[in-house]
Amino acid sequence: MKWLLKLVYAVNIVLALISLLAYVSPFVNPSLTWFFSFFAIGFPILLIAHIIFMVFWLVNKPKYLLLSFLTLALGFFPLKRTIGFHNNKPDNKGVNIMSYNIGHSKYFFDEDPDGRAEEFKSFIGKYNPAVVCLQERTRRHLELYDKIFDSYHLIPDDYIGTCIYSRLPVINSGNIYFDTNAHNATWADLVQGKDTFRVYSIHLSSNKVVRPGDDIKEIWERSLFILDKYNFHALKRTEQIKTILEHSSQSPYPVMLTGDFNDVPQSYLYREVCQQYDDAFLQYGKGFGKTHKTTLPILRIDYSFHSSDLPVSDFRVVKSDYSDHYPLITTLNFKNS
């Protein structure tokens, strides 16, 4: 029995060291090395593993649980970025901004386009968003989007993957183009009463994470592919977010950056954005905040960042089955509007 406990403790030590590497990840630019970023992806798994170890040691040898406890204590801030501890009442009086990657809704719409469009419109209407930021629109369903969002103004008028539907007056808008129609950003300056603010709908380069329902062999093969391509996409995302941050820094109004960033809270990209903007999940998030339906646990890759002077009063992730992402709802409460 002693040898088994020693073996388990050795595994515990290895996981503690890996956790330290994950803690370093936000401070290392992927252009220098992908090594630390790789461990950052697995931080939620490490978190769960340490909790399991603590329970195991509490039952078998309490003094050994100190290792995982101290490791988690050192990772207090990464833990805060992973789990939301807020329990606020929803703000039903503010202006709702929805962000939704609807890429996989194309399969939903294909079965019964008109009927499904009405169902989706009803779902959106439940949250009464004044602004809807979409990512991964598909060209073949543009007419359906027109029906769903018939009471909104569309930005842009031409086809790219990102867009903004707004019921608020638009005084300026534009697009930031990257290398594909899917990965880009759309922005708009919107007016709410006496206040004006800028919203970005963002979709950064994708790692193509594994979808649930795949068999073990396919999951393994696709996981190896993801690891092989991860640094390539991490570098692209770093360049893309640099372009967006440079653009947003020129805004004369408070800013919201929302969309599918395709990176985890333990990433260099996340830290770069948080140098300038606040993460609404940290202020109002509840639970794990998982935004992508995948075999990986607690995967949060969709965000709502905002200027500190933008009056955010609520944030939530809405569970739905229309796509492989969950929509985000960020509420703004302009006191003077």
N, C-alpha and C positions, 0 to 999 in steps of 0.2 A: 504493500500500500504506500509506503514511503517513497518508493521510486516513482510511482504514478503521480503523487503530489508534486515531486520535484520536476517531473516532465511537464505537468500542467503549468507550474510556476515559470518554467523556462519559456513556454509558449506565451505566457502573460508578459514576460520581460520583452520578448520580441515585439509583441503588439504595442507595448508602451513606447518602444524605440520608434516603431513605425508611426505612432501617433505624433511623436515629436517632429518627425519629418513632415507630417501633414500640417502641423502648426506653423512651420517655416514657410510653407507654400505661398501664402499671400505676399510675401516679401521678395520673391524671386521671379524676375521677368522670364517668361517662357523662352525668350530669345537667348537666354544664357544656358538653360537646361530644362528639359521636360520632367526631370526626375522627381522633383518635389510635387509638381502638379498631379502626377500619377497617384500619389498617396492621398492627395486632397479629395479626389473623387470618392475614395473609400471611407472618408471620415464618418459618415453615418453608420457604416458597418462596424467601424472601430468603436464608436460610441456604444452600440448595442453589445458588442463583445465585452467591453469593460464592465458594463452593468451585469452581464452574465457572470463574469469572473468575480465581481464583488459578492454576488449572491452565493456563488460556489464557495468562496473562501470564508464567508460568514458562517456557513454550515460546517465546513471542514477544518479550517485553520484561520481564525479571524485576523491574526496579525499580518497575514499575507494580502489581505484586501487593501492594505495601505497603498500598495503600488498602483492599482487601478484608481483608487480614490485620489491620489496625488496627481496622477496623469490627467484625470478629468478636471481637477481643480486648476491645473495649469492651462487647460483648454476651456476656461470659463467663457471667454468671449466667442470662440468658435461654437460653443454649446448654445449661447444666446442667439447666434445666427442660424442655428439649426432648429431650435425649439422655441416657439412663442409661448410666453407665460401670461399673456394678457387675457382678460375676460370682460371686455367692455361691452356695453349695450350698443347695438347697431345704431348709427346715426341715420335716421330716416328723413332728415330735413335738408341734408346737404346735396351737393351736385355729385352724382356718381360717374366715375370714369371707369369703363370696363376695358380690360386688355385680354385678348383671346387669340391663341394660335389655333386656327381652325383647319390646319392641314389635313387631318384625317376625317374631317366632316365630309370630304368628297365621297367617301364610301357610304356615308349616311344619306346624302342627297341623291345618290345614283338610283336607289331602289324605288323611290316615289317622289320625284323632284318637287312637285307642287305641294303635296301633302306634307312632306318633310320640311319644306320651307315655312309653311304655316306653323308647324310645331316648333321649329327653331325660333321663329319670330315671337311666339308666345313665351318661350323660355327667356329670351332677351328682355322682353317686356316686363317680366316679373321683377327685374331689378331697376327698371326705368332709368337706364344710363343716358345722360345728356351727351356723352361722348363714348364711342366705341372704337378702340384701336385694334385692328385685326392684323394677324400675321399669317402668311402662307395661304393667301387667297388662290383659288384655282381659276384659270381662264375660262374653263367650260361652264362655270357656275356664276359668271358675272351677272347674268340676267336674274338669277335667283337672289343674289345679294341685293339687287335693285328692289326686288319685291319685299325682301325682309326689312330693309332699311329705307323704305319709301318715304319716311318722314324725316330723314337725315340728309345733310349735305355731304357729298363724297369728296374726299381729298386723297389722292389726286384723281383727275378725270381719266388719265391713261392707266394702262395695266402694269402694275408691279405687285409683288407679293404683299407688301405692307400697305395699309391705308388707314385713314381716320374717317369715321362717320360722326358728324357733329350736328346737334340741334342748336348749339350756341353760334352766335355770329362769328364769322371767320374774317380776320383783317389781313392775314398774310399766311402763306403756306409754301411748302416745297418738299423736295425729296433729296435724300443722300444716297447715291447709287454706289453699290459695290460691284462684284463681278458676276452676279447672277440676278435673275428676276426675283428669286425667292428671298435672298439676303440683302436687305437694304433698310432704310429708315425713312419715314414720312413725318413731317412736323407741321404744326399749325399754331398760329396765335389766335386764341379764342377769348371772347368777351363774355363775362358774366356780371351783369349789372354795371357797377363802376370799376370792376376789376378786370385785368387782362393777364393771361398766363399762356405759356407755351407748352404744348404736349408733343412728345415724340412717340411714334409707334415703331418699335425696333425688332429686327430679327437678324441675329448674328450667325456666323458660320457654325454649322451643325456637326456634332460628333456621330449622329445617327445611332442613338442609344437603342438598346435591345427592347423590343416590344414584348409584352406578356403574351403567353400562349405559344411561344416558339418551343420546339423540342430542345433537349439538352445539347445535342450535337450542334444544332444551329446557333444556339446561344453562345456556345464556346467559340465556334468559328467566327461569329460576328464580333464577339468580345475581343478576340485577337486582332481583328481588322480595326476595331475602334482604337485599341492601344497603339497599333502601328500608325494610325492617322492622327492620333490625339494631338501631338505636338504641332503638326501642320495646321490644324484648325485652331489650336490655342494661339498660335502666332497670328493667324488671320483675325481672330477675334480681338486680339490686343491692338492690332492696327486699326480695325474698324471702330472700336470704342474710342480710340484716340481721336479719330476723325470726328466722331459724334460729340465728344467732350469739347473739342476745339470749337465746333459749330455752336453748341449750346452755351458756351462761355460768352458768346457775342449777343446773346438774347437780352433785350432790354426789359424782359419780364421774368417773373418766377417761372421755374421749369419743372416739368415732370417727364422723366424717362421711363417708359413702361414697355414691356414686351418680352420676347423670348431671347434671353442673352446666351443660352446654351452653355452656361458655366455655373459652377457651384459656389456657395458662399465662402469656401476656403480657397478661392482662386485669386490670382494676381489681378485679374480683370475686376472682380468684385471690389477689392481694396482700392483700385484706381478710381472707380466710380464713387465710392464712399468718401474719398478725399474731398469731393465737391458736393455730394448730395446725400440725403438721408434715405435709409431703407424703411419704407412704411411698415414692413413686417416686423421690424425691431420695435416699433412703437405700438402697433396694434395687433400683431400676429398672435394666433392661438394654435397650439399643437405643433405638429411637425411642418406644416406649411408646404406639403408635397404638391408640386404643380405639374408633374408629368407622370402618366401611367406607364410604369415600366417594372421589370423584375428587380431593379435596384431600389432599395428602401430609401424613403425620405429624400427623394430627388427634387430639389428646389432649383430650377433654372430659369423661371419666369419671375420678373421683379417689377416693383413700382418704386422708383427712386424719385426724390423731389427736393427742390430748394427748401432751405430751412424756413424761409418766409412764405412758403405756400401753405395755406391753412388746411392741412390734412386732418381729418377728424375720425377716420375709420379706415380699416383695410381688412379684406377677407379673401380667402380662396374658396371658390364655389365648386362643389363636386358635380360633375356632369359626365354624360356618356357620349357627347356629340363629337369629341375629338380625342386625341391622345394627350392633350394638355387640358388643364383646368383653367377656367377664366378667373381673372383677378378683378376685384372691385375695390377701387380707392375712392373715398368720399372726401370732398372738399366743402368746407363750410365758411363762405365769405360773409363775415359779419356785417359788412357795409353794403351788401348787394341785395 
